[in-house]
Amino acid sequence: MPAAYTCDATPDRGGRRCVARFFRALLEAPRMERLWAPWRMAYVGSARDDRGCIFCDATTGDPHERLLLGTTAHSLIMLNRFPYQNGHVMIAPRRHTADLPALPAPEHTDLAETLRRALASLGEALRPEGFNLGMNLGACAGAGVLDHVHWHIVPRWNGDTNFMPVLTDIRVIPEYLQDTRKRLLPHFGDLQA
């Protein structure tokens, strides 16, 4: 209902005037704006069944195309193709699993160490004022990739949240992913890419 519309009339106390005011307010309400982002169709329009696992696929093919920053014996780190902020990376075990507690201890230790090193590398490369660090396990928890456990690291700066996500559910990312990858690669040099 338009914000400009208010009516406390009942049908027997001026209800028709109330309906007329409602439609007038509706016509005067601001129109929805559109922000065209056709590049998103590559993600939105592709079939879910034939995508495979982004983490398993990250270590095959061109690391540049896969946005891979590096690997360890048991982990990998890559940029998020649909980031919340510049430098949004994901760290995953190389083993394809959705079960974090079942991850063998050496693999879990490697994953935790890769997470620690990634925080240090992002801090050095981007100088953020903070980080969001998280993991979503299961569809009801918001996991976009259900069958391969992974951490998200999102660098944050004071004032980096502008009005776009609040009002329009749109994120503004000021740097191309490949440019971010080029900036970050030297800081992940101790990992294999």
N, CA and C atoms as a LAMMPS dump frame, in Angstrom:
ITEM: TIMESTEP
0
ITEM: NUMBER OF ATOMS
579
ITEM: BOX BOUNDS ff ff ff
-5.0000000000000000e+02 5.0000000000000000e+02
-5.0000000000000000e+02 5.0000000000000000e+02
-5.0000000000000000e+02 5.0000000000000000e+02
ITEM: ATOMS id mol type element x y z
1 1 1 N 0.839 -1.171 0
2 1 2 C 0 0 0
3 1 3 C 0.893 1.246 0
4 2 1 N 0.603 2.25 -0.786
5 2 2 C 1.433 3.453 -0.811
6 2 3 C 1.498 4.11 0.554
7 3 1 N 2.658 4.665 0.874
8 3 2 C 2.853 5.301 2.171
9 3 3 C 1.958 6.528 2.336
10 4 1 N 1.627 7.187 1.23
11 4 2 C 0.83 8.412 1.303
12 4 3 C -0.641 8.127 1.611
13 5 1 N -1.053 6.873 1.559
14 5 2 C -2.452 6.524 1.729
15 5 3 C -2.773 6.235 3.189
16 6 1 N -3.74 6.928 3.711
17 6 2 C -4.299 6.617 5.032
18 6 3 C -5.804 6.814 4.941
19 7 1 N -6.538 5.935 5.591
20 7 2 C -7.998 6.051 5.576
21 7 3 C -8.555 5.308 6.774
22 8 1 N -9.353 5.976 7.548
23 8 2 C -9.979 5.315 8.694
24 8 3 C -11.494 5.201 8.504
25 9 1 N -11.954 5.473 7.273
26 9 2 C -13.397 5.447 7.007
27 9 3 C -13.874 4.013 6.842
28 10 1 N -15.016 3.715 7.369
29 10 2 C -15.66 2.432 7.167
30 10 3 C -16.562 2.569 5.942
31 11 1 N -17.024 1.45 5.356
32 11 2 C -17.862 1.555 4.161
33 11 3 C -19.084 2.443 4.355
34 12 1 N -19.623 2.505 5.565
35 12 2 C -20.798 3.348 5.771
36 12 3 C -20.419 4.787 6.118
37 13 1 N -19.12 5.102 6.273
38 13 2 C -18.681 6.462 6.594
39 13 3 C -17.675 6.956 5.566
40 14 1 N -18.061 7.09 4.333
41 14 2 C -17.198 7.671 3.304
42 14 3 C -16.245 6.685 2.673
43 15 1 N -16.6 5.453 2.638
44 15 2 C -15.736 4.414 2.083
45 15 3 C -15.361 4.642 0.633
46 16 1 N -16.287 5.206 -0.166
47 16 2 C -15.981 5.456 -1.575
48 16 3 C -14.896 6.513 -1.723
49 17 1 N -14.962 7.555 -0.893
50 17 2 C -13.902 8.577 -0.933
51 17 3 C -12.564 7.949 -0.56
52 18 1 N -12.609 7.034 0.363
53 18 2 C -11.403 6.349 0.819
54 18 3 C -10.777 5.547 -0.331
55 19 1 N -11.607 4.823 -1.076
56 19 2 C -11.121 4.041 -2.215
57 19 3 C -10.545 4.969 -3.278
58 20 1 N -11.21 6.077 -3.534
59 20 2 C -10.718 7.033 -4.52
60 20 3 C -9.355 7.59 -4.091
61 21 1 N -9.207 7.921 -2.806
62 21 2 C -7.914 8.425 -2.314
63 21 3 C -6.831 7.363 -2.452
64 22 1 N -7.202 6.107 -2.211
65 22 2 C -6.234 5.021 -2.335
66 22 3 C -5.695 4.943 -3.768
67 23 1 N -6.563 4.938 -4.76
68 23 2 C -6.116 4.824 -6.144
69 23 3 C -5.361 6.07 -6.606
70 24 1 N -5.737 7.23 -6.113
71 24 2 C -5.005 8.446 -6.436
72 24 3 C -3.578 8.35 -5.862
73 25 1 N -3.468 7.889 -4.624
74 25 2 C -2.143 7.727 -3.997
75 25 3 C -1.33 6.671 -4.74
76 26 1 N -1.998 5.632 -5.198
77 26 2 C -1.303 4.578 -5.942
78 26 3 C -0.726 5.127 -7.24
79 27 1 N -1.479 5.942 -7.939
80 27 2 C -1.008 6.538 -9.183
81 27 3 C 0.117 7.535 -8.949
82 28 1 N 0.126 8.196 -7.796
83 28 2 C 1.15 9.188 -7.494
84 28 3 C 2.39 8.576 -6.846
85 29 1 N 2.337 7.316 -6.49
86 29 2 C 3.473 6.658 -5.817
87 29 3 C 4.675 6.588 -6.76
88 30 1 N 5.882 6.668 -6.216
89 30 2 C 7.088 6.563 -7.052
90 30 3 C 7.118 5.225 -7.775
91 31 1 N 7.622 5.239 -8.984
92 31 2 C 7.716 4.022 -9.784
93 31 3 C 8.99 3.264 -9.441
94 32 1 N 8.937 1.941 -9.565
95 32 2 C 10.102 1.113 -9.318
96 32 3 C 11.148 1.348 -10.4
97 33 1 N 12.381 1.537 -9.978
98 33 2 C 13.493 1.693 -10.909
99 33 3 C 14.086 0.331 -11.202
100 34 1 N 14.744 0.213 -12.333
101 34 2 C 15.377 -1.05 -12.714
102 34 3 C 16.854 -0.818 -12.944
103 35 1 N 17.661 -1.739 -12.475
104 35 2 C 19.08 -1.728 -12.749
105 35 3 C 19.364 -2.987 -13.552
106 36 1 N 19.766 -2.818 -14.791
107 36 2 C 19.99 -3.953 -15.67
108 36 3 C 21.362 -4.544 -15.401
109 37 1 N 21.429 -5.84 -15.206
110 37 2 C 22.687 -6.547 -14.97
111 37 3 C 22.688 -7.831 -15.799
112 38 1 N 22.786 -7.722 -17.13
113 38 2 C 22.676 -8.914 -17.975
114 38 3 C 23.772 -9.943 -17.739
115 39 1 N 24.907 -9.549 -17.199
116 39 2 C 25.964 -10.505 -16.899
117 39 3 C 25.513 -11.559 -15.894
118 40 1 N 24.49 -11.274 -15.077
119 40 2 C 23.992 -12.237 -14.088
120 40 3 C 23.284 -13.427 -14.744
121 41 1 N 22.851 -13.278 -16.007
122 41 2 C 22.146 -14.379 -16.673
123 41 3 C 23.022 -15.612 -16.826
124 42 1 N 24.327 -15.438 -16.92
125 42 2 C 25.22 -16.597 -17.005
126 42 3 C 25.045 -17.488 -15.784
127 43 1 N 24.784 -16.876 -14.64
128 43 2 C 24.57 -17.638 -13.413
129 43 3 C 23.109 -18.043 -13.262
130 44 1 N 22.218 -17.078 -13.382
131 44 2 C 20.798 -17.315 -13.161
132 44 3 C 20.219 -18.265 -14.201
133 45 1 N 20.62 -18.095 -15.459
134 45 2 C 20.022 -18.863 -16.545
135 45 3 C 20.62 -20.231 -16.776
136 46 1 N 21.758 -20.535 -16.169
137 46 2 C 22.364 -21.84 -16.425
138 46 3 C 21.657 -22.92 -15.614
139 47 1 N 21.643 -24.113 -16.185
140 47 2 C 20.968 -25.237 -15.534
141 47 3 C 21.74 -25.641 -14.283
142 48 1 N 21.044 -25.862 -13.203
143 48 2 C 21.678 -26.243 -11.935
144 48 3 C 22.273 -27.649 -12.004
145 49 1 N 21.64 -28.547 -12.737
146 49 2 C 22.06 -29.937 -12.751
147 49 3 C 23.44 -30.161 -13.359
148 50 1 N 23.798 -29.383 -14.38
149 50 2 C 25.034 -29.663 -15.096
150 50 3 C 26.195 -28.773 -14.686
151 51 1 N 26.048 -28.047 -13.606
152 51 2 C 27.117 -27.145 -13.187
153 51 3 C 28.289 -27.852 -12.542
154 52 1 N 28.074 -28.947 -11.878
155 52 2 C 29.147 -29.579 -11.131
156 52 3 C 29.407 -28.81 -9.845
157 53 1 N 30.514 -29.125 -9.212
158 53 2 C 30.879 -28.48 -7.956
159 53 3 C 31.931 -27.409 -8.233
160 54 1 N 31.655 -26.173 -7.855
161 54 2 C 32.592 -25.08 -8.138
162 54 3 C 33.929 -25.293 -7.436
163 55 1 N 33.925 -25.941 -6.287
164 55 2 C 35.167 -26.145 -5.552
165 55 3 C 35.99 -27.276 -6.152
166 56 1 N 35.339 -28.352 -6.545
167 56 2 C 36.056 -29.449 -7.203
168 56 3 C 36.581 -29.008 -8.57
169 57 1 N 35.793 -28.214 -9.28
170 57 2 C 36.195 -27.722 -10.605
171 57 3 C 37.281 -26.656 -10.532
172 58 1 N 37.44 -26.008 -9.374
173 58 2 C 38.392 -24.902 -9.239
174 58 3 C 39.831 -25.34 -9.48
175 59 1 N 40.135 -26.596 -9.197
176 59 2 C 41.522 -27.058 -9.325
177 59 3 C 41.797 -27.654 -10.706
178 60 1 N 40.816 -27.639 -11.582
179 60 2 C 41.015 -28.126 -12.951
180 60 3 C 40.852 -26.945 -13.904
181 61 1 N 41.506 -26.994 -15.015
182 61 2 C 41.375 -25.92 -15.995
183 61 3 C 42.207 -24.707 -15.621
184 62 1 N 41.843 -23.585 -16.184
185 62 2 C 42.571 -22.331 -16.031
186 62 3 C 42.286 -21.687 -14.669
187 63 1 N 43.299 -21.527 -13.799
188 63 2 C 43.08 -20.905 -12.493
189 63 3 C 42.538 -19.48 -12.608
190 64 1 N 42.942 -18.773 -13.663
191 64 2 C 42.466 -17.407 -13.909
192 64 3 C 40.947 -17.414 -14.1
193 65 1 N 40.469 -18.306 -14.947
194 65 2 C 39.027 -18.418 -15.22
195 65 3 C 38.266 -18.93 -13.992
196 66 1 N 38.877 -19.817 -13.248
197 66 2 C 38.23 -20.413 -12.065
198 66 3 C 38.317 -19.508 -10.837
199 67 1 N 39.06 -18.394 -10.947
200 67 2 C 39.255 -17.427 -9.854
201 67 3 C 39.995 -18.041 -8.666
202 68 1 N 40.812 -19.051 -8.962
203 68 2 C 41.589 -19.736 -7.934
204 68 3 C 42.764 -18.869 -7.515
205 69 1 N 42.928 -18.705 -6.211
206 69 2 C 44.056 -17.941 -5.678
207 69 3 C 45.179 -18.859 -5.218
208 70 1 N 44.85 -20.069 -4.814
209 70 2 C 45.893 -20.995 -4.395
210 70 3 C 45.322 -22.249 -3.773
211 71 1 N 46.216 -23.204 -3.564
212 71 2 C 45.836 -24.475 -2.951
213 71 3 C 46.904 -24.881 -1.938
214 72 1 N 46.521 -25.74 -1.037
215 72 2 C 47.444 -26.401 -0.122
216 72 3 C 47.248 -27.9 -0.329
217 73 1 N 47.852 -28.693 0.5
218 73 2 C 47.697 -30.15 0.367
219 73 3 C 46.231 -30.573 0.466
220 74 1 N 45.459 -29.884 1.32
221 74 2 C 44.076 -30.311 1.556
222 74 3 C 43.023 -29.226 1.354
223 75 1 N 43.418 -28.006 0.974
224 75 2 C 42.464 -26.896 0.884
225 75 3 C 42.67 -26.099 -0.391
226 76 1 N 41.695 -25.266 -0.698
227 76 2 C 41.811 -24.328 -1.806
228 76 3 C 41.161 -23.015 -1.408
229 77 1 N 41.609 -21.958 -2.066
230 77 2 C 41.037 -20.643 -1.825
231 77 3 C 40.756 -19.995 -3.171
232 78 1 N 39.558 -19.433 -3.298
233 78 2 C 39.147 -18.819 -4.556
234 78 3 C 38.27 -17.606 -4.281
235 79 1 N 38.234 -16.696 -5.251
236 79 2 C 37.323 -15.563 -5.16
237 79 3 C 35.89 -16.03 -5.394
238 80 1 N 34.96 -15.383 -4.724
239 80 2 C 33.541 -15.647 -4.962
240 80 3 C 33.132 -14.914 -6.239
241 81 1 N 32.573 -15.637 -7.183
242 81 2 C 32.169 -15.046 -8.463
243 81 3 C 31.032 -14.038 -8.301
244 82 1 N 30.269 -14.153 -7.233
245 82 2 C 29.159 -13.243 -6.958
246 82 3 C 29.354 -12.662 -5.555
247 83 1 N 30.347 -11.771 -5.414
248 83 2 C 30.786 -11.326 -4.083
249 83 3 C 29.833 -10.351 -3.405
250 84 1 N 29.925 -10.337 -2.089
251 84 2 C 29.238 -9.328 -1.29
252 84 3 C 30.06 -8.052 -1.228
253 85 1 N 31.381 -8.177 -1.443
254 85 2 C 32.299 -7.053 -1.339
255 85 3 C 33.585 -7.431 -2.072
256 86 1 N 34.379 -6.451 -2.448
257 86 2 C 35.679 -6.742 -3.061
258 86 3 C 36.491 -7.635 -2.123
259 87 1 N 37.175 -8.617 -2.694
260 87 2 C 38.02 -9.493 -1.895
261 87 3 C 37.275 -10.619 -1.211
262 88 1 N 35.987 -10.82 -1.514
263 88 2 C 35.205 -11.91 -0.922
264 88 3 C 35.76 -13.238 -1.434
265 89 1 N 36.369 -14 -0.532
266 89 2 C 36.959 -15.285 -0.911
267 89 3 C 36.253 -16.428 -0.202
268 90 1 N 36.473 -17.625 -0.748
269 90 2 C 35.939 -18.84 -0.141
270 90 3 C 37.09 -19.827 0.022
271 91 1 N 37.088 -20.523 1.138
272 91 2 C 38.09 -21.532 1.435
273 91 3 C 37.362 -22.843 1.643
274 92 1 N 37.811 -23.876 0.932
275 92 2 C 37.13 -25.166 0.991
276 92 3 C 38.155 -26.286 1.074
277 93 1 N 37.754 -27.417 1.643
278 93 2 C 38.633 -28.577 1.576
279 93 3 C 38.657 -29.094 0.136
280 94 1 N 39.753 -29.689 -0.261
281 94 2 C 39.819 -30.263 -1.605
282 94 3 C 38.923 -31.5 -1.693
283 95 1 N 38.738 -32.163 -0.573
284 95 2 C 37.832 -33.32 -0.523
285 95 3 C 36.398 -32.821 -0.677
286 96 1 N 35.624 -33.482 -1.51
287 96 2 C 34.219 -33.121 -1.714
288 96 3 C 33.395 -33.699 -0.568
289 97 1 N 32.998 -32.818 0.35
290 97 2 C 32.187 -33.266 1.48
291 97 3 C 31.344 -32.114 2.016
292 98 1 N 30.18 -32.461 2.516
293 98 2 C 29.309 -31.481 3.172
294 98 3 C 29.357 -31.665 4.686
295 99 1 N 30.137 -32.625 5.153
296 99 2 C 30.148 -33.013 6.561
297 99 3 C 31.431 -32.537 7.243
298 100 1 N 31.405 -31.343 7.806
299 100 2 C 32.582 -30.775 8.464
300 100 3 C 33.085 -31.649 9.614
301 101 1 N 32.224 -32.163 10.51
302 101 2 C 32.728 -32.991 11.597
303 101 3 C 33.411 -34.284 11.123
304 102 1 N 33.061 -34.77 9.935
305 102 2 C 33.66 -36.011 9.434
306 102 3 C 34.986 -35.775 8.71
307 103 1 N 35.373 -34.516 8.539
308 103 2 C 36.638 -34.216 7.867
309 103 3 C 37.785 -34.745 8.727
310 104 1 N 38.694 -35.542 8.154
311 104 2 C 39.822 -36.062 8.947
312 104 3 C 40.63 -34.918 9.576
313 105 1 N 41.184 -35.16 10.741
314 105 2 C 41.885 -34.123 11.513
315 105 3 C 42.965 -33.398 10.706
316 106 1 N 43.827 -34.089 9.939
317 106 2 C 44.84 -33.349 9.177
318 106 3 C 44.223 -32.402 8.138
319 107 1 N 43.118 -32.797 7.538
320 107 2 C 42.451 -31.944 6.551
321 107 3 C 41.778 -30.754 7.236
322 108 1 N 41.197 -30.989 8.394
323 108 2 C 40.575 -29.899 9.147
324 108 3 C 41.638 -28.908 9.61
325 109 1 N 42.767 -29.406 10.064
326 109 2 C 43.871 -28.537 10.49
327 109 3 C 44.369 -27.692 9.326
328 110 1 N 44.51 -28.31 8.154
329 110 2 C 44.943 -27.588 6.958
330 110 3 C 43.927 -26.519 6.568
331 111 1 N 42.657 -26.851 6.66
332 111 2 C 41.59 -25.897 6.337
333 111 3 C 41.647 -24.698 7.291
334 112 1 N 41.816 -24.961 8.593
335 112 2 C 41.89 -23.878 9.578
336 112 3 C 43.133 -23.014 9.346
337 113 1 N 44.255 -23.636 9.017
338 113 2 C 45.482 -22.885 8.753
339 113 3 C 45.346 -22.048 7.485
340 114 1 N 44.689 -22.584 6.468
341 114 2 C 44.458 -21.829 5.232
342 114 3 C 43.555 -20.639 5.499
343 115 1 N 42.573 -20.822 6.337
344 115 2 C 41.682 -19.731 6.732
345 115 3 C 42.484 -18.628 7.44
346 116 1 N 43.344 -19.019 8.369
347 116 2 C 44.174 -18.054 9.096
348 116 3 C 45.102 -17.288 8.151
349 117 1 N 45.744 -18.025 7.238
350 117 2 C 46.657 -17.393 6.282
351 117 3 C 45.911 -16.475 5.316
352 118 1 N 44.703 -16.868 4.92
353 118 2 C 43.902 -16.038 4.011
354 118 3 C 43.531 -14.712 4.677
355 119 1 N 43.167 -14.764 5.95
356 119 2 C 42.859 -13.526 6.675
357 119 3 C 44.075 -12.602 6.691
358 120 1 N 45.245 -13.16 6.951
359 120 2 C 46.471 -12.358 6.978
360 120 3 C 46.768 -11.776 5.599
361 121 1 N 46.622 -12.588 4.551
362 121 2 C 46.904 -12.122 3.185
363 121 3 C 45.935 -11.045 2.745
364 122 1 N 44.65 -11.229 3.034
365 122 2 C 43.658 -10.208 2.683
366 122 3 C 43.906 -8.912 3.455
367 123 1 N 44.285 -9.043 4.721
368 123 2 C 44.588 -7.866 5.525
369 123 3 C 45.755 -7.079 4.959
370 124 1 N 46.783 -7.796 4.514
371 124 2 C 47.96 -7.154 3.932
372 124 3 C 47.647 -6.518 2.581
373 125 1 N 46.879 -7.231 1.76
374 125 2 C 46.612 -6.77 0.392
375 125 3 C 45.595 -5.637 0.325
376 126 1 N 44.523 -5.722 1.115
377 126 2 C 43.401 -4.794 0.97
378 126 3 C 43.26 -3.801 2.121
379 127 1 N 43.914 -4.063 3.228
380 127 2 C 43.838 -3.192 4.412
381 127 3 C 42.392 -2.923 4.859
382 128 1 N 41.576 -3.982 4.985
383 128 2 C 40.213 -3.745 5.467
384 128 3 C 40.222 -3.382 6.951
385 129 1 N 39.113 -2.828 7.399
386 129 2 C 38.981 -2.458 8.81
387 129 3 C 38.356 -3.582 9.632
388 130 1 N 37.91 -4.627 8.962
389 130 2 C 37.32 -5.781 9.632
390 130 3 C 36.991 -6.856 8.626
391 131 1 N 36.462 -7.968 9.111
392 131 2 C 36.078 -9.09 8.259
393 131 3 C 34.768 -9.678 8.752
394 132 1 N 33.963 -10.184 7.814
395 132 2 C 32.885 -11.113 8.135
396 132 3 C 33.411 -12.483 7.761
397 133 1 N 33.275 -13.412 8.664
398 133 2 C 33.768 -14.773 8.465
399 133 3 C 32.61 -15.702 8.754
400 134 1 N 32.3 -16.62 7.839
401 134 2 C 31.159 -17.484 8.093
402 134 3 C 31.096 -18.715 7.233
403 135 1 N 30.228 -19.62 7.672
404 135 2 C 29.992 -20.88 6.984
405 135 3 C 28.505 -21.198 7.104
406 136 1 N 27.871 -21.545 6.011
407 136 2 C 26.456 -21.923 6.012
408 136 3 C 26.371 -23.419 5.723
409 137 1 N 25.855 -24.178 6.659
410 137 2 C 25.74 -25.626 6.496
411 137 3 C 24.274 -26.003 6.339
412 138 1 N 23.887 -26.408 5.136
413 138 2 C 22.517 -26.797 4.852
414 138 3 C 21.713 -25.7 4.179
415 139 1 N 20.713 -26.108 3.409
416 139 2 C 19.892 -25.159 2.648
417 139 3 C 19.163 -24.182 3.56
418 140 1 N 18.636 -24.666 4.682
419 140 2 C 17.88 -23.772 5.571
420 140 3 C 18.787 -22.748 6.237
421 141 1 N 20.101 -22.991 6.242
422 141 2 C 21.063 -22.039 6.814
423 141 3 C 21.579 -21.063 5.763
424 142 1 N 21.145 -21.242 4.514
425 142 2 C 21.527 -20.316 3.466
426 142 3 C 22.665 -20.778 2.575
427 143 1 N 23.045 -22.042 2.666
428 143 2 C 24.146 -22.545 1.838
429 143 3 C 23.764 -22.516 0.366
430 144 1 N 24.604 -21.89 -0.454
431 144 2 C 24.395 -21.865 -1.897
432 144 3 C 24.967 -23.112 -2.554
433 145 1 N 26.035 -23.643 -1.993
434 145 2 C 26.626 -24.908 -2.437
435 145 3 C 26.406 -25.878 -1.286
436 146 1 N 25.475 -26.789 -1.471
437 146 2 C 25.046 -27.65 -0.373
438 146 3 C 25.999 -28.794 -0.062
439 147 1 N 26.661 -29.312 -1.066
440 147 2 C 27.386 -30.564 -0.864
441 147 3 C 28.899 -30.42 -0.745
442 148 1 N 29.393 -29.196 -0.564
443 148 2 C 30.831 -28.994 -0.365
444 148 3 C 31.014 -27.873 0.66
445 149 1 N 31.41 -28.248 1.867
446 149 2 C 31.571 -27.292 2.953
447 149 3 C 32.625 -26.242 2.578
448 150 1 N 32.392 -24.989 2.986
449 150 2 C 33.342 -23.926 2.675
450 150 3 C 33.124 -22.732 3.595
451 151 1 N 34.206 -21.988 3.81
452 151 2 C 34.19 -20.759 4.582
453 151 3 C 34.088 -19.569 3.632
454 152 1 N 33.453 -18.506 4.094
455 152 2 C 33.446 -17.22 3.397
456 152 3 C 34.235 -16.23 4.233
457 153 1 N 35.08 -15.443 3.578
458 153 2 C 35.726 -14.298 4.225
459 153 3 C 35.349 -13.075 3.396
460 154 1 N 34.723 -12.108 4.05
461 154 2 C 34.316 -10.869 3.375
462 154 3 C 35.017 -9.696 4.057
463 155 1 N 35.991 -9.058 3.369
464 155 2 C 36.63 -7.874 3.94
465 155 3 C 35.608 -6.745 4.079
466 156 1 N 35.741 -5.946 5.149
467 156 2 C 34.796 -4.863 5.393
468 156 3 C 35.53 -3.579 5.728
469 157 1 N 34.921 -2.457 5.359
470 157 2 C 35.436 -1.126 5.651
471 157 3 C 34.311 -0.311 6.247
472 158 1 N 34.634 0.586 7.157
473 158 2 C 33.608 1.487 7.685
474 158 3 C 32.986 2.249 6.521
475 159 1 N 31.678 2.267 6.469
476 159 2 C 30.98 2.988 5.41
477 159 3 C 30.823 2.208 4.122
478 160 1 N 31.227 0.914 4.085
479 160 2 C 31.11 0.173 2.823
480 160 3 C 29.68 -0.263 2.519
481 161 1 N 28.791 -0.168 3.479
482 161 2 C 27.391 -0.488 3.227
483 161 3 C 26.69 0.794 2.828
484 162 1 N 26.301 0.862 1.559
485 162 2 C 25.605 2.059 1.09
486 162 3 C 24.114 1.766 0.991
487 163 1 N 23.381 2.65 0.414
488 163 2 C 21.926 2.524 0.36
489 163 3 C 21.439 1.479 -0.643
490 164 1 N 22.277 1.084 -1.604
491 164 2 C 21.805 0.186 -2.666
492 164 3 C 21.267 -1.145 -2.127
493 165 1 N 22 -1.898 -1.283
494 165 2 C 21.44 -3.16 -0.799
495 165 3 C 20.22 -2.957 0.088
496 166 1 N 20.187 -1.85 0.815
497 166 2 C 19.087 -1.592 1.731
498 166 3 C 17.803 -1.292 0.978
499 167 1 N 17.896 -0.453 -0.039
500 167 2 C 16.702 -0.017 -0.753
501 167 3 C 16.361 -0.864 -1.97
502 168 1 N 17.362 -1.447 -2.607
503 168 2 C 17.1 -2.093 -3.89
504 168 3 C 17.576 -3.532 -3.985
505 169 1 N 18.161 -4.09 -2.937
506 169 2 C 18.685 -5.444 -2.961
507 169 3 C 19.723 -5.614 -4.077
508 170 1 N 20.561 -4.591 -4.254
509 170 2 C 21.626 -4.586 -5.258
510 170 3 C 22.93 -4.26 -4.553
511 171 1 N 23.979 -5.005 -4.869
512 171 2 C 25.305 -4.722 -4.319
513 171 3 C 26.139 -4.019 -5.373
514 172 1 N 26.884 -3.025 -4.963
515 172 2 C 27.786 -2.319 -5.862
516 172 3 C 29.197 -2.8 -5.54
517 173 1 N 29.829 -3.454 -6.489
518 173 2 C 31.193 -3.956 -6.334
519 173 3 C 32.073 -3.077 -7.22
520 174 1 N 32.985 -2.291 -6.63
521 174 2 C 33.706 -1.293 -7.411
522 174 3 C 34.892 -1.8 -8.226
523 175 1 N 35.181 -3.094 -8.201
524 175 2 C 36.351 -3.586 -8.928
525 175 3 C 36.01 -4.901 -9.622
526 176 1 N 36.508 -5.071 -10.859
527 176 2 C 36.307 -6.327 -11.583
528 176 3 C 36.986 -7.47 -10.846
529 177 1 N 36.395 -8.671 -10.909
530 177 2 C 36.948 -9.831 -10.214
531 177 3 C 38.384 -10.141 -10.629
532 178 1 N 38.667 -10.098 -11.926
533 178 2 C 40.023 -10.428 -12.369
534 178 3 C 41.03 -9.383 -11.896
535 179 1 N 40.608 -8.123 -11.773
536 179 2 C 41.494 -7.099 -11.222
537 179 3 C 41.765 -7.376 -9.745
538 180 1 N 40.731 -7.784 -9.019
539 180 2 C 40.914 -8.154 -7.613
540 180 3 C 41.849 -9.35 -7.51
541 181 1 N 41.668 -10.336 -8.381
542 181 2 C 42.54 -11.52 -8.365
543 181 3 C 43.991 -11.123 -8.597
544 182 1 N 44.248 -10.251 -9.567
545 182 2 C 45.622 -9.797 -9.84
546 182 3 C 46.228 -9.096 -8.624
547 183 1 N 45.418 -8.297 -7.938
548 183 2 C 45.906 -7.604 -6.742
549 183 3 C 46.216 -8.569 -5.608
550 184 1 N 45.422 -9.643 -5.496
551 184 2 C 45.569 -10.57 -4.375
552 184 3 C 46.639 -11.635 -4.607
553 185 1 N 46.841 -12.067 -5.844
554 185 2 C 47.763 -13.181 -6.123
555 185 3 C 49.13 -13.043 -5.475
556 186 1 N 49.787 -11.897 -5.547
557 186 2 C 51.107 -11.807 -4.905
558 186 3 C 51.067 -12.068 -3.391
559 187 1 N 49.949 -11.808 -2.763
560 187 2 C 49.819 -11.993 -1.324
561 187 3 C 49.484 -13.441 -0.956
562 188 1 N 49.16 -14.241 -1.948
563 188 2 C 48.906 -15.659 -1.744
564 188 3 C 50.002 -16.494 -2.383
565 189 1 N 51.169 -15.889 -2.578
566 189 2 C 52.281 -16.537 -3.272
567 189 3 C 52.786 -17.79 -2.586
568 190 1 N 52.579 -17.905 -1.271
569 190 2 C 53.034 -19.11 -0.574
570 190 3 C 52.117 -20.297 -0.798
571 191 1 N 50.986 -20.073 -1.457
572 191 2 C 50.094 -21.165 -1.837
573 191 3 C 50.337 -21.483 -3.307
574 192 1 N 50.075 -22.7 -3.699
575 192 2 C 50.199 -23.064 -5.119
576 192 3 C 48.932 -22.63 -5.829
577 193 1 N 49.073 -22.082 -7.043
578 193 2 C 47.867 -21.707 -7.806
579 193 3 C 47.77 -22.556 -9.055
